[in-house]
Amino acid sequence: MTIEDRLRANGIALPVPAAPLANYVPCVRSGSLLVVSGQLCLGADGKLAPAHKGKLGGSVSLADGQAAARLCAINVLAQARAALGSLDGIRRCIRLGGFINATPDYDSLPAVMNGASDLMVLALGDAGRHARTTIGVAQLPLDCAVEAEAMFEVS
């Protein structure tokens, strides 16, 4: 089963990738590595849902934060597909990085980022298991709750 087959079997359609918000490129390929720039928790319509705007530990619940992280991972895969032409070239997710818009005392950052990690494992199987960094931040673009970036080994 291909990555896209797994996604479809779980009711997930990859959106059209979002354009960069500033002076950077969505992906960089160097040899067998594909690095995907930080992706926001935008929905398939390219918009930010009210539940995914604001801070964890404030107006955003853990469940909504996990859903936002999952959307980030879906958007990461959409960028990877755009860069590679197909997800078939992904051999492994090497690393996910997560940025959580959180209040200073919020201590469930890893649980929020599991939304992205779980999606990556769902899509890639064992090849989706990855190293990860999760960081709480004071603010993210568009007041998003979560942003995620990734590094893949590709063929």
C-alpha positions in Angstrom: 0.0 0.0 0.0 1.4 3.4 -1.0 1.5 6.4 1.4 -1.3 8.1 -0.5 -3.4 4.8 -0.4 -2.9 4.8 3.4 -4.0 8.4 3.6 -7.1 7.8 1.4 -8.0 4.7 3.4 -8.1 7.0 6.5 -10.2 9.7 4.8 -7.3 12.1 4.3 -6.9 14.1 1.1 -3.8 16.2 0.7 -4.6 19.9 0.0 -3.0 22.2 -2.5 0.2 23.3 -0.6 0.2 26.7 0.9 2.4 29.4 -0.6 5.2 30.7 1.6 4.3 33.7 3.8 7.7 35.3 3.6 11.1 35.0 1.9 11.8 31.3 1.9 11.0 28.2 -0.2 8.6 25.5 0.9 11.2 22.7 0.5 14.9 22.2 -0.1 16.3 18.9 -1.5 20.0 18.1 -0.9 21.0 14.7 -2.1 18.8 12.1 -0.4 17.3 14.6 2.1 14.2 16.7 1.7 13.6 19.4 4.2 10.1 20.9 4.4 9.7 24.4 5.9 7.4 25.0 8.8 3.8 24.4 7.9 0.8 25.9 9.6 -2.4 24.3 10.7 -4.4 25.5 7.8 -7.4 23.4 6.7 -8.0 22.1 3.2 -9.6 25.4 2.3 -6.4 27.2 3.1 -7.9 28.9 6.2 -7.2 28.8 9.9 -10.1 27.4 11.9 -11.0 29.4 15.0 -10.3 26.3 17.2 -6.7 26.3 15.9 -6.0 30.0 16.6 -4.4 31.1 19.9 -2.4 29.5 22.7 -2.4 26.1 24.2 -3.0 26.6 27.9 -5.3 29.5 27.0 -8.1 29.4 24.4 -6.9 26.3 22.6 -7.7 22.8 24.2 -5.3 19.9 24.1 -7.6 18.1 21.6 -7.7 21.1 19.3 -4.0 21.4 19.6 -3.5 17.8 18.6 -5.9 18.3 15.6 -3.9 21.4 14.6 -0.6 19.4 14.8 -2.2 16.7 12.6 -3.1 19.4 10.0 0.4 20.6 10.1 1.7 17.1 9.3 -0.9 16.8 6.4 0.4 20.1 5.0 4.0 18.9 5.4 3.2 15.8 3.3 1.4 18.1 0.7 4.6 20.1 0.3 6.7 17.0 0.0 4.4 15.6 -2.7 4.6 18.9 -4.6 8.4 18.9 -4.3 8.8 15.2 -5.3 5.9 14.8 -7.7 4.7 11.8 -5.6 5.0 10.6 -2.0 6.4 7.3 -3.4 10.0 8.7 -3.1 9.8 9.1 0.7 11.9 6.4 2.3 11.7 7.6 5.9 10.7 10.6 8.1 13.9 11.4 9.8 12.8 14.3 12.0 9.7 16.4 12.9 10.0 19.7 14.6 7.1 21.3 16.3 6.4 24.8 17.6 3.5 25.1 20.0 2.0 28.6 20.6 1.6 28.2 24.4 1.2 30.0 27.6 4.5 30.1 29.7 3.3 27.5 32.1 1.8 25.0 29.6 3.4 21.6 30.1 1.7 19.3 27.6 3.7 20.3 24.6 4.7 16.7 23.7 1.1 15.5 23.8 0.1 18.3 21.4 2.9 17.3 18.9 1.7 13.7 19.0 -1.0 14.8 16.6 1.7 15.3 14.0 3.7 12.3 14.9 0.7 10.0 14.9 -0.2 11.2 11.4 3.3 10.6 10.1 3.3 7.0 11.4 -0.2 6.5 10.0 0.9 7.6 6.6 4.4 6.0 6.4 4.1 3.1 8.8 7.3 2.2 10.5 9.2 4.6 8.2 7.2 7.4 9.8 8.9 6.9 13.2 11.2 9.8 13.6 13.3 11.9 15.9 11.5 15.0 17.2 11.9 18.3 18.8 8.9 20.2 20.4 9.3 23.8 21.5 6.8 26.1 23.2 6.8 29.6 21.7 5.3 33.0 22.5 3.7 33.5 19.1 3.4 31.9 15.6 2.4 33.4 12.2 -1.4 34.2 11.9 -1.6 33.3 15.7 -1.7 29.6 14.7 -1.6 27.1 17.6 1.0 24.9 16.0 3.6 24.9 13.3 5.6 21.8 12.1 8.6 21.2 9.9 10.1 17.9 8.7 13.1 16.2 7.2 12.7 13.1 5.0 15.1 10.6 3.4 14.0 10.3 -0.2 15.1 8.2 -3.2 
